[in-house]
Amino acid sequence: MTERSWGRRLTTSIALAITALAVTFLPATPAHATYGADQPVYVQVIANDGSGMQLARLEGTVAFDDSNTKYRYSLSLCWQSGAYPQPSFLIIVNGSATNYPVWTGSTSATGCQQVALYSAEVNVGSAVYNLRFDVTAGWFSSSGYRTRTKSSGTYDNPFN
């Protein structure tokens, strides 16, 4: 055996020993929460005065993570021509806690005065069993100014 091959084997052995120690003593990377499938969100608000006027449309997706404490959403709110002022919506967590959506910009689309964009990942800090979206819009009718709030169905967290 030559001195050169002995040196290579020694270097390789030291490298393997250091790797084994690192694997043994370094903490493992913490697990990351995984999101379930996106659930489609759709709420259309129509004036309830018999006119059939379209006021607001909320659409997009919501998903829950497997730690049961977070959810994420990506939504657009179309301000349709009959509404005044701009419609709004709230996120209702577990039937009672109100969360305000995070506005991320605006765009335009056919049939909308404006489209407001909302998206966020929300860490509630406690169990999230379900969500609901309440969309509110106002309009002028022959009997004066009116408002209407329409609720989405309940979006259940599939992980609990």
N, C-alpha and C positions, 0 to 999 in steps of 0.2 A: 504494500500500500504506500502510495506516495504521500508526501506531506500535503500536497495540494488537494487530493481527494479527501484526506482526513479532515482538512480545514473546511471543505464544503459540507461534509457530513456533520461536523460540529456546528456550523452555522445553521444548517437546516434543523438540527435537533433543538437548538436554542430558540429558533423561530417557532417551532411547533410547541415547545413548552410555554412560551409567552402567550401564544394563541389560546392554548388550553386554560391557562390561568385567567386570561381576559374573559373567556366564555364562562368560566366558573364564578368569578367574582363581580363582574359588571352586571348591573341590573338589566333585566329585559325591558325592551321598549313597551310602554304601557299600551294596552289594547285601545283601539279607537272605536267609537260607536259607529254602527253601520245603519244607514237609512234604508227603510223599506221602500217599496215601489211608490212612485208618485201617484197621488189620487187626484183625478180631475176636479176642479172647482168651477161651478157655473151658477151665477145668480143673475136673473133678469128682473129689473124693477119696471113695472108698467103702472101708469096712473090708474087709480081705482075709482075714477069719476065717470067711467063709461066711455071715455074718449079713446082708450087703447094706446095712448101716447107712451112711447118708449122713453124712459128716463135715464137708466143706468144699466150697465152690464159688467159684472165682475167675472173674470175667467182666468184660469191658470192651473197651477198644481200646488199641492201640499204633501209633505211626507213626514213621517215620524222616525225617530232613531230608536235603536233597540235598548238604549239605557232608560227609556221611558221618561226622560226629563227634557228632551229637546224636540223641536220641530223646525222645519224650514218651509218657506213658501216662495213662489214666484207668480205674481198676479198682475193683471192689468185691469184698470177701471175705466171703462168707456163712459165719457160724459156725453150722453145722447142729446139731440137737439131740443127736446122738450123740457129739459131740467134747468132749474135755476135755484140757487147757485150750483157750483160744482158738487156732484155727489160725493159721499164719503162712505167708509166702512170701518167696522171694528172687528177684532178677532176675539171671540169669547172662548176661554179655556175652561174646560170641565164644567161648563154650564153657568159659570158665575164670574170668573176673573176676566177683566177686560184688558186686552193688549191693543196698543195702537200700532198700525202698520208702519213700516219704514219705507218712505218714499225714496225711490232711486232715480227718478227722471220722468220725462214725458215724451210722447211721440204723437203722431197723428194716424188716423185710420178712417176709412170711408164710413160715414154714418155717425161719426163722433166729433164733437166740438174739440175734444182733447182726449188723449189717453194717458192716464197717470200710471206709472210703473212702480211696483212695490216688490221688494224681495229682502229676505233676511233669514238667518238661522237664529232661533230664539232658544235660550237655555232658561227654562222656567225655574229650575232648582228643586222641583218636586215632581211627583208623578203627573204626567199628561195623559189623561184617559181619552179625551176627545176635544175637538174644536168645532166652532160654528162661525160663520161669517155673516154679519148683519150689515146690509147695504141700505143707506138712507139717501133719498133724493126728494127734491121739492119742485113744485111747478105752480103756475098760475092757471086757475080754472075759472069758469064763469062765476063761481061762488067765492072767489078769492084765492089766497095763497094756501097751498096744502103741502103736506109732507107724507111720505110713506117709507116705512122700513120693511124690508123683506129679508128673512133669514134663510140661509142655506140649510140643507140637511145637516145632520151631524156627521162629522168625519171622525171615525173611531181609530184609535191607535191600535194597530194589529199586534203589538208586542205585549199587551196586557189584557 
